[in-house]
């Protein structure tokens, strides 16, 4: 796609009343005039040779009565073989069709089971939220300043913790094995780690870092929310990374409720982590990524619409970051509790928050929460097409308004991010970031990554 094509995709272009206006071409095999013509040709062909066939049969019967040997014509042998071959082909085609139909039925049945499981999981999420809301209200009644004193789950208070003295920094940066030891690193999160990868927030670089540091036998990377058939793998894993929804901790808890020590206040104790990105930029990036990636299953819908029409029609551009942290699938609708639930999760459940716009700093911070010793990544030249596009301000404002919940939680994410830096130590983190950039030959003027 060149610049001219991109501009065409932003000018309002062709208008569609509904998403159903674009239909893939459908051709039903064996349907229409072609089939009728073939039948007529076959009937005519059969009729032309009928008299000759009857004559041949009569002659063979007379020869048989007179005791003469009956010889089968060579052409008749070939016709019989051809007929048998066609019968076999028909049987094979019928068998393939029946197999395809059966596979489709099985897939639809699996999809139904998966949707029902996701729905049940979300019910558990809402139930836990309502229980925790009562806990928070009671704690606030006992002490007016409790919510303020608590802060965020991502910025826990550790009595006696002070950032290391500057004289120790170089040694700590060079020998960072201490990060995976909870006795030396009070911010290390207990496993299982559940990383919610929101699309277009730096996934290519992130997954590379996770794979370098995780035990491959205990690490589960999945592109979408796990299906029912994947749940056993989920439960056996120490780390899950993927385009998942909030709520997977229920499976861990049902299998072994004592795997992680209880939270002192009775709130969510599981180690959720994620990365956020400015919502308008994330959606624009996602749109052009889908348009450029012809192999992606969502390419056709992005390629069919300009960006404003695409945003109007697709759930991908409807508060996607909120959906992930809320625990809601793209096919479900928000309700009056949605914003309250997602803000509750941000404050009391998410244990680490990163920002795509400050990717390298996010990786340095994350290493304190995960214990990762190697956070190097290969910077890829992703998003070149996106950088050539100038999206008009009115389009950006439309995206901003439609994604109003994402705008709210992104502001909350930025607040949490700054508090994480302060909690571990601002000067300490900045010095570690400078060391990381220097040792990895990274440009200090930017903090971008592959925004997959």
Secondary structure as GFF3:
##gff-version 3
##sequence-region A 1 452
A	DSSP	alpha_helix	3	8	.	.	.	ID=ss1
A	DSSP	three_ten_helix	19	21	.	.	.	ID=ss2
A	DSSP	alpha_helix	33	48	.	.	.	ID=ss3
A	DSSP	alpha_helix	50	65	.	.	.	ID=ss4
A	DSSP	alpha_helix	74	142	.	.	.	ID=ss5
A	DSSP	alpha_helix	146	150	.	.	.	ID=ss6
A	DSSP	alpha_helix	166	174	.	.	.	ID=ss7
A	DSSP	three_ten_helix	177	180	.	.	.	ID=ss8
A	DSSP	beta_strand	193	196	.	.	.	ID=ss9
A	DSSP	alpha_helix	203	213	.	.	.	ID=ss10
A	DSSP	beta_strand	219	222	.	.	.	ID=ss11
A	DSSP	three_ten_helix	228	230	.	.	.	ID=ss12
A	DSSP	alpha_helix	231	236	.	.	.	ID=ss13
A	DSSP	beta_strand	239	242	.	.	.	ID=ss14
A	DSSP	alpha_helix	249	255	.	.	.	ID=ss15
A	DSSP	beta_strand	271	276	.	.	.	ID=ss16
A	DSSP	alpha_helix	279	292	.	.	.	ID=ss17
A	DSSP	alpha_helix	299	304	.	.	.	ID=ss18
A	DSSP	alpha_helix	307	313	.	.	.	ID=ss19
A	DSSP	three_ten_helix	315	317	.	.	.	ID=ss20
A	DSSP	alpha_helix	320	326	.	.	.	ID=ss21
A	DSSP	alpha_helix	338	348	.	.	.	ID=ss22
A	DSSP	beta_strand	350	355	.	.	.	ID=ss23
A	DSSP	three_ten_helix	356	358	.	.	.	ID=ss24
A	DSSP	alpha_helix	359	370	.	.	.	ID=ss25
A	DSSP	alpha_helix	384	387	.	.	.	ID=ss26
A	DSSP	alpha_helix	393	402	.	.	.	ID=ss27
A	DSSP	alpha_helix	404	424	.	.	.	ID=ss28
A	DSSP	alpha_helix	426	439	.	.	.	ID=ss29
###
